[in-house]
Amino acid sequence: MKRAYPVFLTISLVLFFSCKKYVQQQEKKAALAVITDGFWYVSGYQENGVNITSSFSGYLFKFDANSTVTGTKNSVSTQGYGQWISSVNRS
């Protein structure tokens, strides 16, 4: 019986961390689906305390699963030079 306890504990820990990792992967997939579904617009943006929302007026942004973003204004599309990442933070 004493030998079974460490084996049981080890298996339990492996399963716990495997399940936790699976849940984290599912959360990340869900966040990615929300971000990449549809178009986004900027309703407010400040940089260094200066409101520059008007710089984004009329643009619709499409975030793609390959981490690129495309901005479209008046049927003209421009792909961004940077990349974005999704992150799930739990408080």
C-alpha distances in whole Angstrom, upper triangle without the diagonal:
4,5,5,7,10,10,11,13,15,15,16,19,20,21,22,25,26,27,29,30,31,33,35,36,37,39,41,42,43,45,47,48,49,51,52,54,57,60,59,62,63,64,64,63,64,64,65,66,68,68,68,67,71,70,68,70,70,67,64,61,59,56,54,51,52,52,56,58,62,64,67,70,73,72,71,68,67,63,62,61,58,55,52,49,47,44,42,41,39,40
4,6,6,8,9,10,11,13,15,16,18,19,21,22,24,25,26,28,30,31,32,34,36,37,38,40,42,43,44,46,47,49,51,52,53,57,59,59,62,62,63,62,62,62,62,63,64,67,67,67,66,70,69,67,69,69,66,64,60,58,55,54,50,51,51,55,57,61,63,66,69,73,71,71,67,66,62,61,60,57,53,51,47,46,43,41,40,38,39
4,6,6,7,9,10,11,13,15,16,17,19,21,22,23,25,26,28,29,31,32,34,35,37,38,40,41,43,44,46,48,49,50,52,55,58,57,60,61,62,62,61,62,61,62,63,66,66,66,65,69,67,65,68,68,65,62,59,56,53,52,48,49,49,53,55,59,62,64,68,71,69,69,65,64,60,59,58,55,51,49,46,44,41,39,39,37,39
4,6,5,6,8,10,11,12,14,15,16,18,20,21,22,24,26,27,28,30,31,33,34,36,37,39,41,42,43,45,47,48,49,53,55,55,58,58,59,60,59,60,60,60,62,64,64,64,63,67,66,63,65,66,63,60,57,54,51,49,46,47,47,51,53,57,59,62,66,69,67,67,63,62,58,57,56,53,50,48,44,42,39,37,37,35,37
4,5,5,6,9,10,10,12,14,15,16,18,20,21,22,24,26,27,28,30,31,33,35,36,37,39,40,42,43,45,46,48,51,53,53,56,56,57,57,57,57,57,58,59,62,61,62,61,64,63,61,63,64,61,58,55,53,49,48,45,46,46,50,52,55,58,61,64,67,66,65,62,60,57,55,55,52,48,46,42,40,37,35,35,33,34
4,5,5,6,9,10,10,12,14,15,17,18,20,21,22,24,26,27,29,30,32,33,35,36,38,39,41,42,44,45,47,50,52,52,55,55,56,56,55,55,55,56,57,60,60,60,59,63,62,59,62,62,59,57,53,51,48,46,43,44,44,48,50,53,56,59,62,65,64,63,60,58,55,53,52,49,46,44,40,38,36,34,33,31,33
4,5,5,6,9,10,11,12,14,16,16,18,20,21,22,24,26,27,29,30,32,33,35,36,38,39,41,42,43,45,49,51,51,54,54,55,55,55,56,55,56,57,60,60,60,59,62,61,59,61,61,58,55,52,50,46,45,41,42,42,46,49,52,55,58,61,64,63,62,58,57,54,52,51,48,45,43,39,37,35,33,33,31,33
4,5,5,6,9,10,11,12,14,15,16,18,20,21,22,24,26,27,28,30,31,33,35,36,37,39,41,42,43,47,49,49,52,52,54,54,53,54,54,55,56,59,58,58,57,61,60,57,60,60,57,54,51,48,45,44,40,41,42,45,48,51,54,56,60,63,61,61,57,56,53,51,51,48,44,42,38,36,34,31,31,29,31
4,6,5,6,9,10,10,12,14,15,16,18,20,21,23,24,26,27,29,30,32,33,35,36,38,39,41,42,46,48,47,50,50,51,51,51,51,51,52,53,56,56,56,55,58,58,55,58,58,55,52,49,47,43,42,39,40,40,44,46,49,52,55,58,61,60,59,56,54,51,49,49,46,42,40,36,34,31,29,29,27,28
4,5,5,6,9,10,11,12,14,15,17,18,20,21,23,24,26,27,29,30,32,33,35,37,38,39,41,44,46,46,49,49,51,50,50,50,50,51,52,55,55,55,54,57,56,54,56,57,53,51,47,45,42,40,37,38,38,42,44,48,50,53,56,60,58,57,54,52,49,47,47,43,40,38,34,32,30,28,28,27,28
4,5,5,6,9,10,10,12,14,15,16,18,20,21,22,24,26,27,29,30,32,33,35,36,37,39,43,45,45,48,48,50,50,49,50,50,51,53,55,54,54,53,57,56,53,55,55,52,49,46,44,40,39,35,36,37,41,43,46,49,52,55,58,57,56,52,51,48,46,46,43,39,37,34,32,29,27,28,26,28
4,5,5,6,9,10,11,12,14,15,16,18,20,21,22,24,26,27,29,30,32,33,35,36,37,41,43,43,46,46,48,48,47,48,48,49,51,53,52,53,51,55,54,51,54,54,51,48,45,43,39,38,35,36,36,40,42,45,48,51,54,57,56,55,52,50,47,46,46,42,39,36,33,30,28,25,25,24,25
4,5,5,6,8,10,11,12,14,15,16,18,20,21,23,24,26,27,29,30,32,33,35,36,40,42,41,44,44,46,45,45,46,46,46,48,50,50,50,49,52,51,49,51,52,49,46,43,41,37,36,33,34,34,38,40,43,46,49,52,55,54,53,50,48,45,43,43,40,36,34,30,28,25,23,23,21,23
4,5,5,6,9,10,11,12,14,15,16,18,20,21,23,24,26,27,29,31,32,33,35,38,40,40,43,44,45,45,44,45,45,46,48,50,50,49,48,52,51,48,51,51,48,45,41,39,36,34,31,32,32,36,38,41,44,47,50,54,52,51,48,46,43,41,41,38,34,32,29,27,24,23,23,22,24
4,6,5,6,8,10,10,12,14,15,16,18,20,21,22,24,26,27,29,30,31,33,36,39,39,42,43,44,44,44,45,45,46,48,50,49,49,48,51,50,47,49,49,46,43,40,38,35,33,30,31,32,35,37,41,43,46,49,52,51,50,47,46,43,41,41,38,34,32,28,26,24,22,22,21,24
4,5,5,6,9,10,11,12,14,15,17,18,20,21,23,24,26,27,29,30,32,35,37,37,40,40,42,42,41,42,43,44,45,47,47,47,45,49,48,45,48,48,45,42,39,37,33,32,29,31,31,34,36,40,42,45,48,51,50,49,46,45,42,40,40,37,33,31,27,24,22,19,20,18,20
4,5,5,6,9,10,10,12,14,15,16,18,20,21,22,24,26,27,28,30,34,36,35,38,38,40,40,39,40,40,41,43,45,44,44,43,47,46,43,45,46,43,40,37,35,31,30,27,28,28,32,34,37,40,43,46,49,48,47,43,42,39,37,37,34,30,28,24,22,19,17,18,17,19
4,5,5,6,9,10,11,12,14,15,17,18,20,21,23,25,26,27,29,32,34,34,38,38,40,40,40,41,41,42,44,46,45,45,43,47,45,43,45,45,42,39,36,33,30,28,25,26,27,30,32,36,39,41,45,48,46,46,42,41,38,36,36,33,29,27,23,21,19,18,19,18,21
4,5,5,6,9,10,11,12,14,15,16,18,20,21,23,24,26,27,31,33,33,36,37,38,39,38,40,40,42,43,45,44,44,42,45,44,42,44,44,41,38,35,32,29,28,25,26,27,30,32,35,38,40,44,47,45,45,41,41,37,36,36,33,30,27,23,21,19,16,18,16,19
4,5,5,6,9,10,11,12,14,15,17,18,20,21,23,24,26,29,31,31,34,34,36,36,35,37,37,38,39,41,41,41,39,43,42,39,41,42,39,36,33,31,27,27,23,25,25,29,30,34,36,39,42,45,44,43,40,39,36,34,34,31,27,25,21,18,16,13,14,13,16
4,5,5,6,9,10,11,12,14,15,16,18,20,21,22,24,28,30,30,33,33,35,35,34,36,36,37,39,40,40,39,38,41,40,38,40,40,37,34,31,29,25,24,21,22,22,26,28,31,34,37,40,43,42,41,37,36,33,31,32,28,25,22,18,16,14,13,14,14,17
4,5,5,6,9,10,11,12,14,15,17,19,20,21,22,26,28,29,32,33,34,35,35,37,37,39,40,41,41,40,38,41,40,37,40,39,36,33,30,28,24,23,20,21,22,25,27,31,33,36,39,42,40,40,37,36,33,32,32,29,25,23,19,17,15,13,15,15,19
4,5,5,6,9,10,11,12,14,15,17,19,20,21,25,27,27,30,31,32,33,33,34,35,37,38,39,38,38,36,39,39,36,38,38,35,32,29,27,23,23,20,22,22,25,27,30,32,35,38,41,39,39,36,35,32,31,32,29,25,22,18,15,14,11,13,12,16
4,5,5,6,9,10,11,12,14,16,17,18,20,24,25,25,28,28,30,30,30,31,32,34,35,36,35,35,34,37,36,33,35,35,33,30,27,24,21,21,18,19,19,23,24,27,30,33,36,39,38,37,34,33,30,28,29,25,22,19,15,12,10,8,10,10,14
4,5,5,6,9,10,11,12,14,15,16,18,22,24,24,27,28,30,31,30,32,32,34,36,37,36,35,34,37,35,33,35,35,31,28,25,23,19,18,15,17,17,20,22,26,28,31,34,37,36,35,32,31,28,26,27,24,20,18,14,12,11,10,12,13,17
4,5,5,6,9,10,11,12,14,15,16,20,22,23,26,27,29,30,30,32,33,35,36,37,36,35,33,36,35,32,34,34,31,27,25,22,19,18,15,18,18,21,23,26,28,30,33,36,35,35,31,31,28,27,28,25,22,19,16,13,12,10,13,14,17
4,5,5,6,9,10,11,12,14,15,19,21,21,24,25,26,27,27,29,30,32,33,34,33,32,30,33,33,30,32,31,29,26,23,21,18,18,15,18,17,20,21,24,26,29,32,35,34,34,30,30,27,26,27,24,20,17,14,10,9,7,10,10,14
4,5,5,6,9,10,11,12,14,18,19,19,22,23,25,26,25,27,28,30,31,32,31,30,29,32,31,28,30,30,27,24,20,18,15,14,12,14,14,17,18,21,24,26,30,33,31,31,28,27,24,23,23,20,17,14,10,7,7,6,10,12,15
4,5,5,6,9,10,10,12,16,18,19,22,24,25,27,27,29,30,32,33,34,33,32,30,32,31,28,30,29,26,23,20,17,14,13,10,13,13,16,18,21,23,25,29,31,30,30,26,26,23,22,24,21,18,15,12,9,10,10,13,15,19
4,5,5,6,9,10,11,14,17,17,20,22,23,25,25,28,29,32,32,33,31,30,28,31,30,27,28,28,25,22,19,17,14,14,12,15,15,18,18,21,23,25,28,31,29,30,27,26,24,23,25,22,19,16,13,10,11,10,13,14,17
4,5,5,6,9,10,13,15,15,18,19,20,22,22,24,25,28,29,29,28,27,25,28,27,24,26,25,22,19,17,15,12,12,11,14,13,16,16,19,20,23,26,29,28,28,25,24,22,21,22,19,16,13,10,7,8,7,11,13,16
4,5,5,6,8,12,13,14,17,19,21,22,22,25,26,28,29,30,28,27,25,27,26,23,25,24,21,18,15,12,9,9,7,10,10,12,13,16,18,21,24,27,25,25,22,21,19,18,20,17,14,11,9,6,9,10,13,16,19
4,6,5,6,10,12,13,17,19,21,23,24,26,28,31,31,32,29,28,26,28,27,24,25,24,21,18,15,12,10,10,8,12,12,14,14,16,19,20,23,26,24,25,22,22,20,20,22,20,17,14,12,10,12,12,16,18,21
4,6,5,8,10,11,14,16,18,20,21,24,25,28,29,29,27,25,23,25,25,21,22,22,19,16,13,11,10,11,11,14,14,15,14,16,18,19,22,25,24,24,21,22,20,19,22,20,17,14,13,10,12,12,15,17,20
4,6,8,9,9,12,14,16,18,18,21,22,25,26,26,24,23,20,23,22,18,20,19,16,13,10,9,6,8,9,12,10,12,11,13,14,16,19,22,21,21,19,18,16,16,18,16,13,10,10,8,11,12,15,17,20
4,6,8,9,13,15,18,20,20,23,25,28,29,28,26,24,22,24,23,19,20,19,16,13,10,7,5,5,6,10,9,10,9,11,13,15,18,21,19,20,17,17,15,15,17,16,13,11,11,10,13,15,18,21,24
4,7,9,13,16,18,21,22,25,26,30,30,30,27,25,23,24,24,20,21,19,16,13,11,8,8,9,10,13,13,14,12,13,15,16,18,21,19,20,17,18,17,18,21,19,17,15,15,13,16,17,20,22,25
4,7,10,14,16,19,20,24,26,29,29,28,26,24,21,22,21,17,18,16,13,10,9,7,8,10,12,15,15,14,12,12,12,13,15,17,16,17,15,17,16,17,20,20,18,16,17,16,19,20,23,25,27
4,7,11,13,16,17,21,22,26,26,25,22,20,17,18,17,14,14,12,10,6,5,5,8,10,13,16,15,13,10,10,9,10,12,14,14,15,13,14,14,15,18,18,17,15,16,16,19,20,23,25,27
4,7,9,12,13,17,19,23,23,22,19,17,14,15,15,11,12,11,9,6,5,6,8,12,14,17,15,14,10,10,9,10,12,15,15,16,14,14,14,14,18,17,16,14,16,15,18,19,21,24,25
4,6,9,11,14,17,20,20,19,15,14,10,11,12,8,8,8,6,5,6,9,11,15,18,19,17,16,12,11,9,10,11,14,15,15,14,14,15,15,18,17,17,16,18,17,20,21,23,25,27
4,6,7,11,13,17,16,15,12,10,7,9,9,6,7,9,8,8,9,12,13,17,20,21,18,17,13,13,11,12,12,16,17,17,16,16,16,15,18,17,17,16,18,18,20,21,22,25,26
4,7,11,14,17,16,14,11,10,7,9,11,9,8,10,11,11,12,15,16,20,23,24,22,20,17,17,14,15,15,18,20,20,19,19,20,19,22,21,21,19,20,20,21,22,23,25,26
4,7,10,13,12,11,8,8,5,9,10,9,10,13,13,14,14,17,18,22,24,25,22,21,18,18,16,17,17,20,22,22,21,20,21,19,21,20,21,19,20,20,21,22,23,25,25
4,7,10,9,8,6,6,5,9,9,9,11,14,13,14,14,17,18,21,24,24,21,20,17,18,15,18,17,21,23,22,21,19,19,17,19,18,18,17,19,19,20,22,22,24,25
4,7,6,5,4,6,7,10,11,11,13,17,16,18,18,21,21,24,26,27,23,22,20,20,18,21,20,24,26,25,23,22,22,19,20,19,20,19,20,21,22,23,23,25,25
4,5,5,7,7,9,12,11,13,15,19,18,20,19,22,21,24,26,26,23,22,20,21,19,22,22,25,27,25,24,21,21,18,19,17,19,18,20,21,22,24,23,26,26
4,6,9,10,13,15,15,16,19,22,22,23,22,25,25,28,29,29,25,25,23,24,23,25,25,28,31,29,27,25,25,21,21,20,21,21,22,24,24,26,25,27,26
4,7,9,12,14,15,16,18,22,22,24,23,26,26,29,31,31,27,27,25,26,24,26,26,29,31,30,28,26,26,23,24,23,24,23,24,25,25,27,25,28,27
4,6,9,11,12,14,16,19,19,22,22,25,25,29,31,31,27,26,24,24,22,24,23,26,28,27,26,24,25,22,23,22,24,23,25,26,26,28,28,30,29
4,6,8,9,11,12,16,16,19,19,22,23,27,29,30,26,25,22,22,19,21,20,23,25,25,24,23,23,21,22,22,23,22,24,25,26,27,27,29,29
4,5,6,8,10,13,13,16,16,20,21,24,27,27,24,22,19,19,16,18,17,20,22,21,20,19,20,18,19,19,21,20,23,24,25,27,27,30,30
4,5,6,7,10,11,13,14,18,19,22,25,26,23,21,18,17,14,16,15,17,20,19,19,18,19,17,20,19,21,20,22,23,24,26,26,29,29
4,5,5,9,10,13,15,19,20,24,27,28,25,22,19,18,14,15,13,15,18,18,18,17,19,18,20,21,22,22,25,25,27,29,30,32,33
4,6,9,9,12,13,17,19,22,25,25,22,20,17,15,12,13,12,14,17,16,15,14,16,15,17,18,20,20,23,24,26,29,29,32,33
4,6,6,9,10,13,15,19,22,23,20,17,14,13,9,10,9,12,15,14,13,13,14,13,16,16,18,17,20,21,24,26,27,30,31
4,6,9,11,15,17,21,24,25,23,20,16,15,11,11,9,11,14,14,14,14,17,16,19,20,21,21,23,24,26,28,30,32,33
4,7,10,13,16,20,23,24,22,19,16,13,10,8,6,8,10,11,12,13,16,16,19,20,21,21,24,24,27,29,31,33,34
4,6,10,13,16,20,20,18,16,12,10,6,5,5,8,10,10,9,10,12,13,16,17,18,18,20,21,24,26,28,31,32
4,7,10,13,17,18,16,14,10,8,6,5,7,10,10,10,9,10,12,12,16,17,17,16,19,19,22,24,26,29,30
4,6,10,13,14,13,10,7,6,4,6,9,12,12,12,9,10,9,10,13,13,13,12,15,15,19,21,23,26,28
4,6,10,11,10,8,6,5,7,8,12,14,13,13,10,10,9,10,14,13,12,12,14,14,17,20,22,25,28
4,7,8,7,6,4,7,9,12,15,18,17,16,13,12,10,10,13,12,10,8,10,10,14,17,19,23,25
4,5,6,5,6,8,11,14,17,20,18,17,14,13,11,11,13,12,10,9,10,11,15,17,21,24,27
4,5,7,9,12,15,17,21,24,22,21,17,17,14,14,15,14,11,10,9,10,13,16,19,22,25
4,6,9,11,15,18,21,24,22,21,17,16,12,12,13,12,9,9,9,11,15,17,21,24,27
4,7,10,13,17,20,23,22,20,16,15,11,10,11,9,5,5,6,9,12,16,18,22,25
4,7,10,13,17,20,18,17,13,11,7,7,8,7,5,7,9,12,15,19,21,25,27
4,7,10,13,17,15,14,10,9,6,5,8,8,7,8,11,13,16,19,22,25,28
4,7,10,13,12,10,6,6,4,6,9,10,11,11,14,16,20,23,25,28,31
4,7,10,10,8,6,5,6,7,11,12,13,14,17,18,21,24,26,30,32
4,7,6,5,4,6,9,11,14,16,17,17,20,21,25,27,29,33,34
4,5,5,7,9,12,13,17,19,20,20,23,24,28,30,32,35,36
4,5,8,11,14,17,20,22,23,24,27,28,31,33,35,38,40
4,6,10,13,16,19,21,22,23,26,27,30,33,35,38,40
4,7,10,13,16,19,20,21,24,26,29,32,35,38,40
4,7,10,13,15,16,18,21,23,26,29,31,35,37
4,6,9,12,14,15,19,21,25,28,30,33,35
4,7,9,10,12,16,18,22,25,27,31,33
4,6,7,10,13,16,19,23,25,29,31
4,7,10,14,17,20,24,26,29,31
4,7,10,14,16,20,22,26,28
4,7,10,13,17,19,23,25
4,7,10,13,16,19,22
4,6,10,13,16,19
4,7,10,13,16
4,6,10,13
4,7,10
4,6
4
